[in-house]
Amino acid sequence: MIIRKSMWFHIVIIIIFSIAISDTYAEPFGKGSSRVSVVVGSGYTLNENYVILGLGAGYFVLNGLELGLDGQAWVGGDPDIYKLKPQATYIIPTQSRIRPYAGVFYSHIFIDGYDDQDTVGGRGGIYFTSNEKWFMGIGAVYESYLDCDKDLYSSCDDVYPEITFSVSF
């Protein structure tokens, strides 16, 4: 009997300890976590090649569900292009360091010398987590221009790769 009481005592202590530290060591996609990310890439539009530089931030309102706002500057071509992109992303929970993700976004694009543009789209790919603080994503983006001027753009839909580096806190 003494052994059984001792065993239950240890099990209760382990459970209480696990609950106590669960928020301290929450995974990067847990409710209440925040994200800061950097985007680096290349793009082609308006018959120009661009380097895409971006910063983003997000907040996980639920486990795996992030609401975020990203900004991009398309530099190296003419005209200069800037994007503001509110988005929602869901990271599928797994027992692995590899996590599939899918998301939707709206984007407002500021183009020097042209009318602003609006787009909607989706993105998906895989996040690789190294530890509980940072993760890297590799995926693809589909973006569709609303009220697209076919005289100005060769296509009103784009598909392009994305690579992101993010820090969670």
Secondary structure, DSSP 8 states (H G I E B T S, - for coil): -HHHHHHHHHHHHHHHHHHHHHTTT--TTSTT-EEEEEEEEEEEETTEEEEEEEEEEEEEEETTEEEEEEEEEEESSSS-EEEEEEEEEEE---SSSEEEEEEEEEEEEEETTS--EEEEEEEEEEEEESSSSEEEEEEEEEEEEET--TTT-S-SEEEEEEEEEEEE-
